[in-house]
Amino acid sequence: MSPLWSPPVGKYPGRRYAQIVKLKPEYVEKYKEVHAAVWPEVLKQIQDCNIQDYSIFHDPGTGILFANFKYTGSDFDGDMEKMRENPKVREWWKMTDGFQESMVPGAKDSESGTPAWWKPVEEVFYAA
């Protein structure tokens, strides 16, 4: 999910990302429950990796989870590697991946990184 561009020099407002994954129907309530109390170590790592305005939405009709966030750093791949190196984040992913079904052919889990567990989706419109 690495960007194919370089951020401009100077003040950089960030780039938005969006991605999807399927939530297994038997885990809907559990998924909501754990996300109502995300572990502080996970929240700190998200912030430390230059991720802001992170939201996850659920469509009960299709079971799809839609996540979007703004990345404000200058080294997305490096920050995602830092995320993967955090033992608490890996523990969180192991738990939450079990609730999900990736829509990316060949994806094994969030920790592996490539191919991505969550499927990136293209932004087709934005109005500030």
N, C-alpha and C positions, 0 to 999 in steps of 0.2 A: 504494500500500500504506500510505497515511497513516492513522494511527489516528483514530477519530472521537470522541475523548475528550481531556481534559486531565489530565495527571498531578497528583496531589494535592500541595499545598504541603508542604514539609518533606522528610523522608527518603522517597525514592522507590525501591522495590525493583526496578522495571523491568517491562517488558512483553515477553512472548515472542512471537516471530514464527515462522511455518513457511511453507515455500514448496516448490514442485516444478518440475522441468523434466525433459525427456527427454534421456538421454545416447545419442548415436548409437553403435550397437554396435561399429563399427570403431574407436572412440576410447576404449573402456573402459580399456585398459591405459595409454594416454597420459594420460588424465585422472587416474588414480590416481598415476601417476608425477609429474606436475607438482604435485599436491596433497601429495605426500610432501615437497616442498621449496618451499613457497609463498614468494614473494619477500618479504624483510624489509620493504620499503616498503609492500607490500599489508597485511601483518600489522599494521604500525604504524598505517596509516590506519584499519583496522577498529577498533583500540583507540581511536584518537583520535576516532572517530565514535560512541563510547559503545556499541559492540557487544561483548558478552561471551558466553562459553559457546556459541561458534559450532561447529556440527557439520554435516557433509554425509554422508548415508547413500545407498547404492546398492542397488536391488533388481534383480538380474540377470535375473529372470524378465520384468519389464516394461520394464526400462531406465530406470526413474524414479529421479531423484536427489531426495532429500528433505533439505532444509536447515532447521535451526532455530537460533535465537539469541535472546539476551535483549538488549533495548535499554534502557539505563539513563539516557539523556539526556532532555531536555525539548522538543527540536525535531527530530523525526524527519526531516521534509522537509528542513530546513536541513542536518542531518548527512549525509543522502543526497546533497545537492548538493555538499557538501565532498568526499564520496567520488568523485563524478563529475568533480570538478575536478582530481583527482590524475592526472598523466600516466602514472605507473606502474600505477595501478589501471586506467585506460583500456586500457593495453597488455595487462594481464593479462586483462581482460574480452574484448578482441578475440580473444585466443588461446583462452580457455576457451569463449566463445560458439560458436566454430567446432566445438567438440566436442558441442554441444547442439542441441536442437530445442525452441523455446519451445512451451508449451501455451496461450499467451495469444493470441487472435486479434488480428492487427495489430501484434504486437510485432516490432520490428526488431533490437534488440540491447540489451545491458545499459546502455550509455552513454546511450541516448535517454531512458530513465527512464519515459516514458509512451507506451503502456502498458508495464507492467513485463515484463521478460524472463522472470523466474521467476513462476509463478502462486502467489498467496497461497492458503493453505488455512486453514480454520477450525478452531480448537481446540474440541473437544467435551467434553474431560474433562481435569482436572488434579488431582493429589493431591500436596501438598507433603511 
